[in-house]
Amino acid sequence: MLINGAWRTAPADASTFSPSNPTTGETLPEAYPVASAAELGELLDAGLAAAEELRTVPVRRIADFLNGYADAIEAATAELAQIAARETGLPVSPRLTAVEIPRTFGQLRQAAAAALTGDWTQPVIDSANNLRSRLEPLGKPVLVIGPNNFPFAFNGIAGGDFAAAIATGHPVIAKAHPAHPGTSKRLAELAFAAAQAAGLPRAMVQLFYRSAHADGEAMAADARLGAIGFTGSEYAGRKIKAAADAAGIPAYFELSSVNPVTFLPGALAEKADELATEFSGSCLLGVGQFCTNPGLLLAVAGEATERFLTLAAANFAAAPSGVMLVPSLPRELDEKVAQLTAAGAELMGRGTGATSPGFLAQPALLRVTGENFLRDPGLFQSEMFGPAALAIVAADEDELVVVASRLHASLTCSFYTATDGSDDPAYARLLPLIAQRSGRILNDKMPTGVAVSPAMMHGGPFPAGGHPGFTAVGIPASLRRFGALKCYDNVRPNRLPASLRDQNPTGTMWRVIDGAWTQGDVGA
């Protein structure tokens, strides 16, 4: 583990674990330590001391660190991809070298730019009352817990939450996912070197891999912690949220999501074949291991719907079993398929069975009537993580509206409608019901792509997200999660932070002065 600037070798009696190669199913020879409660305490102490030191560190050094780290990841792309492929089974190309690693160093550079501009702090000045406010660092370390499905872009030591916490002036205590500890360790080595080169505290970045559940929950409730960023399962997220809420620690989550896609009758009448290919391709992409995987399909019974589902089912049936990240995921998917069929769902298409070792999941497309769905909405929309989806076929539009009213929260919702406007009345009825339960609303587009854009919303109502007003992707909005709003009331000009003084410190920073956004000075 990386604790306060030193790589700590585990004691001889420490608990350890080893990751697996999902492609072969073999246990890898490397062993990694399980952190003790005492070691978690050391991480917190060192992080708190680093946060104090950061109060006087120029923001330029933070930007230099983020840019230097991005450069180091880019230079080590080939090496990192090989380590991650061995631990996750994800393809080196194009997934890792052409998509995820470039996204990772790209968002680090975006965070560096945001740190320099300071726009994320949202300075507000009321000159008549001499009131001035802005977002500032929390003054404590941020705990970032990464998921299994994105070993780089959401990694606790390199991903979006990490970049946002660093850019806002916080040390990060990163918890690596146990499915790819070697990838995280190598990233931490690069991060620590870049932080030291930028002149930042030795505990600016720290890393541990695993802890006992009780110790982790105690850490989430520790007053030495400023905030938490977590991406992972709803079960673990609820445990962490309960601990953090009890202590008043801000925690931001990305958890379970089924991402409903609604195909209205006119759209299916226009191009059922094309939409069946698009839908099944999105569901099967990456063996379904995306938080925005379209796991729920909504439609109205009819000839076009039957054609669409028949074609989609054939695509699922022809798809081979794919490698998933950890051994429990294929087993859990099989259990969920069995549970839904026992409850009345029809299995329309099941992919070819596994023919080789490894953690292989068999694709599945199921369907259920709207009437059956409404008998147990909670069961039928529980997440099937992997290459699987459930189609809910309502008897008519009115029943589809009732189904929509019973949906749980999701990161996204998608609508496919006819180009001639014939579906517009149904869209108008459904949109308010489904959109209020989603963070991102899509038209005529699958939800699986998440652009790293300032306008992106990657979050939503709980439990899809941890707070409906914040996003995990998109700078500077993602940075504001880790800000504390501070107000300066009648404070003398020479004692104000630079961004709240009458003169704009950069000449380009956007501030709200007397109710208007401006890059000018007070009184200009």
NUFILUM-353654 format. One record per residue (C-alpha): residue number from 1; residue in one letter; y negated, x, z negated. Coordinates in steps of 0.5 Angstrom, whole numbers, plus 500, padded with zeros to 3 digits. Layout:
BEGIN
(r NUM, 'A', (Y, X, Z)),
...
# end
This chain:
BEGIN
(r 1, 'M', (500, 500, 500)),
(r 2, 'L', (493, 502, 501)),
(r 3, 'I', (489, 502, 494)),
(r 4, 'N', (482, 504, 493)),
(r 5, 'G', (483, 509, 499)),
(r 6, 'A', (490, 512, 497)),
(r 7, 'W', (496, 510, 500)),
(r 8, 'R', (500, 509, 494)),
(r 9, 'T', (508, 510, 494)),
(r 10, 'A', (512, 505, 491)),
(r 11, 'P', (515, 507, 484)),
(r 12, 'A', (523, 508, 485)),
(r 13, 'D', (524, 501, 481)),
(r 14, 'A', (519, 497, 485)),
(r 15, 'S', (522, 491, 489)),
(r 16, 'T', (522, 493, 497)),
(r 17, 'F', (523, 489, 503)),
(r 18, 'S', (525, 491, 511)),
(r 19, 'P', (523, 487, 517)),
(r 20, 'S', (527, 485, 522)),
(r 21, 'N', (527, 485, 530)),
(r 22, 'P', (527, 478, 532)),
(r 23, 'T', (530, 480, 539)),
(r 24, 'T', (536, 483, 536)),
(r 25, 'G', (537, 480, 529)),
(r 26, 'E', (538, 487, 526)),
(r 27, 'T', (534, 489, 520)),
(r 28, 'L', (529, 495, 521)),
(r 29, 'P', (530, 501, 517)),
(r 30, 'E', (523, 501, 514)),
(r 31, 'A', (522, 499, 507)),
(r 32, 'Y', (515, 496, 504)),
(r 33, 'P', (514, 495, 497)),
(r 34, 'V', (512, 488, 494)),
(r 35, 'A', (506, 489, 490)),
(r 36, 'S', (506, 488, 482)),
(r 37, 'A', (501, 484, 478)),
(r 38, 'A', (498, 490, 476)),
(r 39, 'E', (497, 493, 483)),
(r 40, 'L', (494, 487, 485)),
(r 41, 'G', (489, 488, 479)),
(r 42, 'E', (488, 495, 482)),
(r 43, 'L', (486, 492, 489)),
(r 44, 'L', (481, 487, 486)),
(r 45, 'D', (478, 492, 481)),
(r 46, 'A', (477, 497, 487)),
(r 47, 'G', (474, 491, 492)),
(r 48, 'L', (469, 489, 486)),
(r 49, 'A', (467, 496, 485)),
(r 50, 'A', (466, 497, 493)),
(r 51, 'A', (462, 490, 494)),
(r 52, 'E', (457, 493, 488)),
(r 53, 'E', (456, 499, 492)),
(r 54, 'L', (455, 495, 499)),
(r 55, 'R', (449, 492, 496)),
(r 56, 'T', (445, 498, 498)),
(r 57, 'V', (449, 500, 504)),
(r 58, 'P', (445, 499, 511)),
(r 59, 'V', (448, 494, 516)),
(r 60, 'R', (448, 499, 521)),
(r 61, 'R', (454, 503, 518)),
(r 62, 'I', (458, 496, 517)),
(r 63, 'A', (457, 495, 525)),
(r 64, 'D', (459, 502, 526)),
(r 65, 'F', (465, 501, 522)),
(r 66, 'L', (467, 495, 526)),
(r 67, 'N', (465, 498, 533)),
(r 68, 'G', (469, 505, 531)),
(r 69, 'Y', (475, 501, 529)),
(r 70, 'A', (475, 497, 535)),
(r 71, 'D', (475, 503, 539)),
(r 72, 'A', (481, 506, 535)),
(r 73, 'I', (485, 500, 537)),
(r 74, 'E', (483, 500, 544)),
(r 75, 'A', (485, 507, 544)),
(r 76, 'A', (492, 506, 541)),
(r 77, 'T', (493, 500, 545)),
(r 78, 'A', (500, 502, 548)),
(r 79, 'E', (502, 505, 541)),
(r 80, 'L', (500, 499, 537)),
(r 81, 'A', (504, 494, 542)),
(r 82, 'Q', (510, 498, 542)),
(r 83, 'I', (510, 497, 534)),
(r 84, 'A', (509, 490, 534)),
(r 85, 'A', (514, 488, 540)),
(r 86, 'R', (519, 491, 536)),
(r 87, 'E', (517, 487, 530)),
(r 88, 'T', (515, 480, 533)),
(r 89, 'G', (519, 480, 539)),
(r 90, 'L', (513, 479, 543)),
(r 91, 'P', (512, 482, 550)),
(r 92, 'V', (508, 488, 551)),
(r 93, 'S', (505, 486, 557)),
(r 94, 'P', (502, 481, 558)),
(r 95, 'R', (502, 478, 551)),
(r 96, 'L', (500, 484, 547)),
(r 97, 'T', (497, 489, 552)),
(r 98, 'A', (493, 485, 556)),
(r 99, 'V', (491, 479, 552)),
(r 100, 'E', (492, 479, 544)),
(r 101, 'I', (490, 487, 543)),
(r 102, 'P', (483, 486, 548)),
(r 103, 'R', (482, 480, 544)),
(r 104, 'T', (482, 483, 537)),
(r 105, 'F', (478, 489, 539)),
(r 106, 'G', (473, 484, 543)),
(r 107, 'Q', (472, 480, 537)),
(r 108, 'L', (471, 486, 532)),
(r 109, 'R', (465, 488, 537)),
(r 110, 'Q', (462, 481, 537)),
(r 111, 'A', (462, 481, 529)),
(r 112, 'A', (459, 488, 530)),
(r 113, 'A', (453, 485, 534)),
(r 114, 'A', (452, 479, 529)),
(r 115, 'A', (452, 484, 523)),
(r 116, 'L', (446, 487, 527)),
(r 117, 'T', (442, 481, 529)),
(r 118, 'G', (443, 478, 522)),
(r 119, 'D', (442, 471, 525)),
(r 120, 'W', (448, 469, 521)),
(r 121, 'T', (444, 469, 515)),
(r 122, 'Q', (440, 463, 518)),
(r 123, 'P', (433, 465, 515)),
(r 124, 'V', (429, 459, 513)),
(r 125, 'I', (421, 459, 511)),
(r 126, 'D', (417, 454, 508)),
(r 127, 'S', (410, 457, 508)),
(r 128, 'A', (406, 452, 505)),
(r 129, 'N', (411, 452, 499)),
(r 130, 'N', (413, 459, 499)),
(r 131, 'L', (420, 457, 499)),
(r 132, 'R', (425, 462, 503)),
(r 133, 'S', (432, 462, 504)),
(r 134, 'R', (438, 465, 507)),
(r 135, 'L', (445, 466, 507)),
(r 136, 'E', (447, 473, 503)),
(r 137, 'P', (454, 476, 501)),
(r 138, 'L', (458, 474, 496)),
(r 139, 'G', (458, 480, 492)),
(r 140, 'K', (466, 480, 491)),
(r 141, 'P', (471, 482, 496)),
(r 142, 'V', (475, 477, 501)),
(r 143, 'L', (482, 476, 501)),
(r 144, 'V', (485, 475, 508)),
(r 145, 'I', (492, 473, 509)),
(r 146, 'G', (494, 473, 516)),
(r 147, 'P', (500, 469, 520)),
(r 148, 'N', (506, 471, 523)),
(r 149, 'N', (505, 469, 530)),
(r 150, 'F', (498, 473, 532)),
(r 151, 'P', (500, 480, 529)),
(r 152, 'F', (493, 483, 532)),
(r 153, 'A', (488, 477, 533)),
(r 154, 'F', (489, 474, 526)),
(r 155, 'N', (492, 480, 522)),
(r 156, 'G', (489, 480, 515)),
(r 157, 'I', (487, 487, 517)),
(r 158, 'A', (484, 486, 524)),
(r 159, 'G', (483, 479, 526)),
(r 160, 'G', (478, 474, 526)),
(r 161, 'D', (477, 473, 518)),
(r 162, 'F', (477, 480, 517)),
(r 163, 'A', (472, 481, 522)),
(r 164, 'A', (468, 476, 519)),
(r 165, 'A', (468, 478, 512)),
(r 166, 'I', (467, 485, 514)),
(r 167, 'A', (461, 483, 518)),
(r 168, 'T', (458, 479, 512)),
(r 169, 'G', (458, 485, 508)),
(r 170, 'H', (465, 484, 504)),
(r 171, 'P', (470, 489, 502)),
(r 172, 'V', (477, 486, 505)),
(r 173, 'I', (483, 486, 501)),
(r 174, 'A', (488, 484, 507)),
(r 175, 'K', (495, 481, 506)),
(r 176, 'A', (500, 483, 511)),
(r 177, 'H', (505, 478, 514)),
(r 178, 'P', (512, 481, 512)),
(r 179, 'A', (514, 480, 519)),
(r 180, 'H', (510, 485, 522)),
(r 181, 'P', (508, 490, 516)),
(r 182, 'G', (509, 496, 521)),
(r 183, 'T', (504, 494, 525)),
(r 184, 'S', (499, 492, 520)),
(r 185, 'K', (500, 499, 516)),
(r 186, 'R', (498, 502, 523)),
(r 187, 'L', (492, 498, 524)),
(r 188, 'A', (490, 499, 516)),
(r 189, 'E', (490, 507, 518)),
(r 190, 'L', (486, 506, 524)),
(r 191, 'A', (481, 502, 520)),
(r 192, 'F', (481, 506, 514)),
(r 193, 'A', (479, 512, 518)),
(r 194, 'A', (474, 508, 522)),
(r 195, 'A', (471, 506, 515)),
(r 196, 'Q', (470, 513, 512)),
(r 197, 'A', (467, 515, 519)),
(r 198, 'A', (462, 510, 518)),
(r 199, 'G', (460, 512, 511)),
(r 200, 'L', (463, 506, 507)),
(r 201, 'P', (466, 505, 500)),
(r 202, 'R', (473, 508, 500)),
(r 203, 'A', (476, 501, 498)),
(r 204, 'M', (472, 497, 504)),
(r 205, 'V', (479, 496, 507)),
(r 206, 'Q', (485, 495, 502)),
(r 207, 'L', (492, 493, 504)),
(r 208, 'F', (499, 490, 501)),
(r 209, 'Y', (505, 486, 504)),
(r 210, 'R', (508, 482, 499)),
(r 211, 'S', (508, 479, 492)),
(r 212, 'A', (511, 474, 488)),
(r 213, 'H', (509, 467, 489)),
(r 214, 'A', (506, 467, 482)),
(r 215, 'D', (502, 473, 482)),
(r 216, 'G', (499, 471, 489)),
(r 217, 'E', (497, 465, 486)),
(r 218, 'A', (494, 468, 480)),
(r 219, 'M', (490, 473, 485)),
(r 220, 'A', (488, 467, 489)),
(r 221, 'A', (485, 464, 482)),
(r 222, 'D', (482, 471, 480)),
(r 223, 'A', (474, 471, 478)),
(r 224, 'R', (474, 478, 482)),
(r 225, 'L', (475, 475, 488)),
(r 226, 'G', (469, 472, 493)),
(r 227, 'A', (473, 468, 498)),
(r 228, 'I', (480, 467, 501)),
(r 229, 'G', (481, 467, 509)),
(r 230, 'F', (488, 464, 510)),
(r 231, 'T', (492, 462, 516)),
(r 232, 'G', (499, 460, 515)),
(r 233, 'S', (504, 454, 513)),
(r 234, 'E', (501, 448, 510)),
(r 235, 'Y', (506, 449, 504)),
(r 236, 'A', (503, 456, 502)),
(r 237, 'G', (496, 454, 504)),
(r 238, 'R', (496, 448, 499)),
(r 239, 'K', (499, 453, 493)),
(r 240, 'I', (493, 458, 495)),
(r 241, 'K', (488, 452, 495)),
(r 242, 'A', (490, 449, 489)),
(r 243, 'A', (489, 456, 485)),
(r 244, 'A', (483, 457, 489)),
(r 245, 'D', (480, 450, 487)),
(r 246, 'A', (481, 451, 480)),
(r 247, 'A', (477, 457, 479)),
(r 248, 'G', (472, 455, 484)),
(r 249, 'I', (473, 460, 489)),
(r 250, 'P', (471, 458, 497)),
(r 251, 'A', (478, 458, 501)),
(r 252, 'Y', (478, 457, 508)),
(r 253, 'F', (485, 455, 511)),
(r 254, 'E', (488, 454, 518)),
(r 255, 'L', (495, 450, 517)),
(r 256, 'S', (499, 445, 520)),
(r 257, 'S', (497, 442, 526)),
(r 258, 'V', (501, 437, 532)),
(r 259, 'N', (495, 437, 537)),
(r 260, 'P', (496, 430, 540)),
(r 261, 'V', (495, 430, 547)),
(r 262, 'T', (494, 423, 550)),
(r 263, 'F', (496, 421, 557)),
(r 264, 'L', (493, 414, 559)),
(r 265, 'P', (496, 410, 565)),
(r 266, 'G', (491, 411, 570)),
(r 267, 'A', (492, 419, 570)),
(r 268, 'L', (499, 419, 570)),
(r 269, 'A', (499, 414, 576)),
(r 270, 'E', (495, 419, 579)),
(r 271, 'K', (499, 425, 578)),
(r 272, 'A', (505, 425, 574)),
(r 273, 'D', (509, 430, 577)),
(r 274, 'E', (503, 435, 576)),
(r 275, 'L', (502, 433, 569)),
(r 276, 'A', (509, 434, 567)),
(r 277, 'T', (509, 441, 569)),
(r 278, 'E', (502, 442, 565)),
(r 279, 'F', (505, 439, 559)),
(r 280, 'S', (512, 442, 559)),
(r 281, 'G', (509, 449, 561)),
(r 282, 'S', (504, 449, 555)),
(r 283, 'C', (509, 447, 550)),
(r 284, 'L', (514, 452, 552)),
(r 285, 'L', (509, 458, 552)),
(r 286, 'G', (510, 463, 548)),
(r 287, 'V', (516, 459, 545)),
(r 288, 'G', (511, 454, 542)),
(r 289, 'Q', (509, 459, 537)),
(r 290, 'F', (501, 457, 537)),
(r 291, 'C', (497, 453, 532)),
(r 292, 'T', (494, 449, 538)),
(r 293, 'N', (501, 448, 541)),
(r 294, 'P', (501, 440, 544)),
(r 295, 'G', (507, 438, 539)),
(r 296, 'L', (505, 430, 540)),
(r 297, 'L', (504, 426, 546)),
(r 298, 'L', (501, 419, 546)),
(r 299, 'A', (502, 414, 552)),
(r 300, 'V', (503, 407, 554)),
(r 301, 'A', (510, 404, 557)),
(r 302, 'G', (510, 404, 564)),
(r 303, 'E', (513, 406, 571)),
(r 304, 'A', (509, 412, 571)),
(r 305, 'T', (510, 414, 564)),
(r 306, 'E', (517, 414, 565)),
(r 307, 'R', (517, 419, 571)),
(r 308, 'F', (512, 423, 567)),
(r 309, 'L', (517, 424, 561)),
(r 310, 'T', (523, 424, 566)),
(r 311, 'L', (520, 430, 569)),
(r 312, 'A', (518, 434, 563)),
(r 313, 'A', (525, 433, 560)),
(r 314, 'A', (528, 436, 566)),
(r 315, 'N', (523, 442, 565)),
(r 316, 'F', (525, 442, 557)),
(r 317, 'A', (532, 442, 559)),
(r 318, 'A', (532, 448, 564)),
(r 319, 'A', (528, 452, 559)),
(r 320, 'P', (532, 458, 556)),
(r 321, 'S', (532, 459, 548)),
(r 322, 'G', (527, 464, 546)),
(r 323, 'V', (525, 469, 541)),
(r 324, 'M', (522, 466, 535)),
(r 325, 'L', (518, 471, 530)),
(r 326, 'V', (523, 470, 524)),
(r 327, 'P', (530, 467, 523)),
(r 328, 'S', (528, 461, 519)),
(r 329, 'L', (524, 458, 525)),
(r 330, 'P', (530, 456, 529)),
(r 331, 'R', (534, 453, 524)),
(r 332, 'E', (528, 449, 521)),
(r 333, 'L', (526, 447, 528)),
(r 334, 'D', (534, 445, 529)),
(r 335, 'E', (533, 441, 522)),
(r 336, 'K', (527, 437, 524)),
(r 337, 'V', (530, 435, 531)),
(r 338, 'A', (536, 432, 527)),
(r 339, 'Q', (532, 429, 522)),
(r 340, 'L', (528, 425, 528)),
(r 341, 'T', (534, 423, 532)),
(r 342, 'A', (537, 420, 525)),
(r 343, 'A', (530, 417, 524)),
(r 344, 'G', (531, 413, 531)),
(r 345, 'A', (528, 418, 536)),
(r 346, 'E', (531, 420, 543)),
(r 347, 'L', (533, 427, 545)),
(r 348, 'M', (530, 427, 552)),
(r 349, 'G', (531, 434, 554)),
(r 350, 'R', (534, 440, 550)),
(r 351, 'G', (534, 447, 553)),
(r 352, 'T', (540, 452, 554)),
(r 353, 'G', (543, 455, 548)),
(r 354, 'A', (543, 462, 546)),
(r 355, 'T', (547, 467, 549)),
(r 356, 'S', (545, 473, 546)),
(r 357, 'P', (543, 475, 539)),
(r 358, 'G', (536, 474, 535)),
(r 359, 'F', (532, 469, 532)),
(r 360, 'L', (533, 464, 538)),
(r 361, 'A', (530, 457, 538)),
(r 362, 'Q', (532, 452, 543)),
(r 363, 'P', (527, 447, 546)),
(r 364, 'A', (527, 440, 545)),
(r 365, 'L', (523, 434, 548)),
(r 366, 'L', (524, 427, 544)),
(r 367, 'R', (521, 420, 544)),
(r 368, 'V', (520, 415, 540)),
(r 369, 'T', (517, 408, 541)),
(r 370, 'G', (510, 406, 538)),
(r 371, 'E', (514, 401, 533)),
(r 372, 'N', (518, 406, 530)),
(r 373, 'F', (513, 411, 529)),
(r 374, 'L', (509, 406, 525)),
(r 375, 'R', (515, 405, 521)),
(r 376, 'D', (514, 412, 518)),
(r 377, 'P', (508, 416, 521)),
(r 378, 'G', (509, 421, 516)),
(r 379, 'L', (516, 423, 518)),
(r 380, 'F', (514, 423, 526)),
(r 381, 'Q', (508, 427, 526)),
(r 382, 'S', (510, 433, 521)),
(r 383, 'E', (510, 439, 525)),
(r 384, 'M', (515, 442, 529)),
(r 385, 'F', (513, 449, 530)),
(r 386, 'G', (516, 452, 536)),
(r 387, 'P', (518, 450, 543)),
(r 388, 'A', (518, 442, 542)),
(r 389, 'A', (514, 436, 542)),
(r 390, 'L', (515, 428, 541)),
(r 391, 'A', (513, 423, 545)),
(r 392, 'I', (510, 417, 542)),
(r 393, 'V', (511, 411, 548)),
(r 394, 'A', (507, 405, 545)),
(r 395, 'A', (508, 398, 548)),
(r 396, 'D', (501, 397, 550)),
(r 397, 'E', (494, 399, 549)),
(r 398, 'D', (493, 395, 543)),
(r 399, 'E', (499, 398, 540)),
(r 400, 'L', (497, 405, 542)),
(r 401, 'V', (490, 404, 538)),
(r 402, 'V', (494, 402, 532)),
(r 403, 'V', (498, 409, 533)),
(r 404, 'A', (492, 413, 534)),
(r 405, 'S', (489, 410, 527)),
(r 406, 'R', (495, 413, 523)),
(r 407, 'L', (495, 420, 526)),
(r 408, 'H', (494, 426, 521)),
(r 409, 'A', (489, 431, 522)),
(r 410, 'S', (489, 437, 527)),
(r 411, 'L', (486, 443, 530)),
(r 412, 'T', (485, 439, 537)),
(r 413, 'C', (486, 433, 541)),
(r 414, 'S', (486, 432, 548)),
(r 415, 'F', (485, 426, 553)),
(r 416, 'Y', (488, 426, 560)),
(r 417, 'T', (484, 420, 564)),
(r 418, 'A', (484, 417, 571)),
(r 419, 'T', (478, 420, 576)),
(r 420, 'D', (477, 413, 578)),
(r 421, 'G', (474, 411, 571)),
(r 422, 'S', (480, 406, 570)),
(r 423, 'D', (482, 409, 563)),
(r 424, 'D', (475, 410, 561)),
(r 425, 'P', (475, 403, 556)),
(r 426, 'A', (482, 405, 553)),
(r 427, 'Y', (479, 412, 552)),
(r 428, 'A', (473, 409, 549)),
(r 429, 'R', (477, 406, 544)),
(r 430, 'L', (481, 412, 542)),
(r 431, 'L', (476, 417, 542)),
(r 432, 'P', (473, 415, 535)),
(r 433, 'L', (480, 414, 532)),
(r 434, 'I', (483, 421, 534)),
(r 435, 'A', (477, 425, 534)),
(r 436, 'Q', (475, 424, 527)),
(r 437, 'R', (481, 427, 525)),
(r 438, 'S', (480, 433, 530)),
(r 439, 'G', (476, 440, 530)),
(r 440, 'R', (476, 440, 538)),
(r 441, 'I', (476, 435, 543)),
(r 442, 'L', (479, 436, 550)),
(r 443, 'N', (479, 433, 557)),
(r 444, 'D', (484, 434, 562)),
(r 445, 'K', (486, 440, 559)),
(r 446, 'M', (491, 443, 554)),
(r 447, 'P', (489, 446, 548)),
(r 448, 'T', (493, 452, 547)),
(r 449, 'G', (487, 457, 550)),
(r 450, 'V', (482, 459, 544)),
(r 451, 'A', (476, 462, 547)),
(r 452, 'V', (473, 467, 543)),
(r 453, 'S', (466, 464, 544)),
(r 454, 'P', (460, 462, 540)),
(r 455, 'A', (461, 455, 541)),
(r 456, 'M', (468, 455, 539)),
(r 457, 'M', (471, 450, 534)),
(r 458, 'H', (478, 453, 531)),
(r 459, 'G', (479, 449, 525)),
(r 460, 'G', (478, 441, 523)),
(r 461, 'P', (479, 437, 517)),
(r 462, 'F', (484, 438, 512)),
(r 463, 'P', (490, 440, 512)),
(r 464, 'A', (489, 443, 519)),
(r 465, 'G', (483, 447, 517)),
(r 466, 'G', (480, 448, 510)),
(r 467, 'H', (473, 445, 511)),
(r 468, 'P', (471, 441, 517)),
(r 469, 'G', (464, 444, 518)),
(r 470, 'F', (467, 451, 519)),
(r 471, 'T', (471, 455, 524)),
(r 472, 'A', (476, 461, 524)),
(r 473, 'V', (474, 463, 531)),
(r 474, 'G', (467, 463, 534)),
(r 475, 'I', (461, 468, 532)),
(r 476, 'P', (457, 467, 528)),
(r 477, 'A', (459, 461, 526)),
(r 478, 'S', (466, 464, 523)),
(r 479, 'L', (461, 469, 519)),
(r 480, 'R', (458, 463, 515)),
(r 481, 'R', (464, 462, 511)),
(r 482, 'F', (463, 468, 507)),
(r 483, 'G', (456, 467, 506)),
(r 484, 'A', (452, 465, 499)),
(r 485, 'L', (446, 461, 500)),
(r 486, 'K', (440, 464, 496)),
(r 487, 'C', (433, 461, 495)),
(r 488, 'Y', (427, 465, 494)),
(r 489, 'D', (422, 461, 490)),
(r 490, 'N', (415, 464, 490)),
(r 491, 'V', (417, 471, 490)),
(r 492, 'R', (412, 477, 491)),
(r 493, 'P', (412, 479, 499)),
(r 494, 'N', (414, 486, 497)),
(r 495, 'R', (421, 484, 493)),
(r 496, 'L', (423, 479, 499)),
(r 497, 'P', (429, 481, 503)),
(r 498, 'A', (426, 484, 510)),
(r 499, 'S', (429, 477, 514)),
(r 500, 'L', (425, 473, 509)),
(r 501, 'R', (418, 476, 510)),
(r 502, 'D', (412, 474, 514)),
(r 503, 'Q', (414, 479, 520)),
(r 504, 'N', (420, 478, 523)),
(r 505, 'P', (424, 485, 522)),
(r 506, 'T', (427, 486, 529)),
(r 507, 'G', (422, 482, 533)),
(r 508, 'T', (429, 478, 536)),
(r 509, 'M', (432, 475, 530)),
(r 510, 'W', (432, 467, 530)),
(r 511, 'R', (429, 464, 524)),
(r 512, 'V', (427, 457, 522)),
(r 513, 'I', (419, 457, 520)),
(r 514, 'D', (416, 451, 518)),
(r 515, 'G', (421, 447, 521)),
(r 516, 'A', (421, 450, 528)),
(r 517, 'W', (426, 455, 530)),
(r 518, 'T', (422, 462, 533)),
(r 519, 'Q', (423, 469, 534)),
(r 520, 'G', (416, 470, 532)),
(r 521, 'D', (412, 472, 525)),
(r 522, 'V', (410, 467, 520)),
(r 523, 'G', (403, 464, 522)),
(r 524, 'A', (404, 466, 529)),
# end
